[in-house]
Amino acid sequence: MARASLASAPRIAPVKRLRVLHVFGSSTSAYYSDLSTNYAAESIAATLGATADRFEFVFARVHPRGDCSVAAALGGGAAGSVGAGPTWSFPTAMDDEALALAALVPEAGGSRCGHSVGLARLAQGGDLRCDVVVPHMFCFEGMTSYRALLDLLEVRDVDRVEVRITRGYSQREQRGRNVPAGEGGSCAV
């Protein structure tokens, strides 16, 4: 009986990890920016170890308009390089050191950039293009405008996918079809 060699054995392609964009911060409020950043960090810390083999997390932070930390980090200069509106930074992790480093302008070793550059990095063909987004923004603009921008970039919003699934279950249930019960009973929205 002939044995198959390892060289001729079919190779299993490595599973592509889903790229998950976590968007947090606020374009309008230091309070909501801090709240959102803390919430995102806690959420990610709670899931990171158990999901590391299935997901690649990418982080995008929105900084409030008029945030003076860019100018302060550079001794009062170069703040104009990112504009006067809301800015973005892209930390490599959610610890304090990574967040602080990313908040600096590129000339100081950070990833801080203006609105259009930040969106370009997240758009089709951008280096930070992701499969889905988990929004952690609680300010009005974060819950409306920023979600709409990501929708225009065709990055699926995990919250909206969940709502669609739940609505679908609810509609099927109303038509008399059997659907799995959610936590606490019916899946009605």
Secondary structure, DSSP 8 states (H G I E B T S, - for coil): -----GGGS--------EEEEEEEE-SS-HHHHHHHHHHHHHHHHHHHHHHTTTEEEEEEEEE-TT-THHHHHTTT--GGGG-SS-EEE--SSSSHHHHHHHTS-GGGT---B-HHHHHHHHSTTSTT--SEEEE---SHHHHTHHHHHHHHTT-EEHHHHHHHHHHHHHHHHHTT-----BTTB----
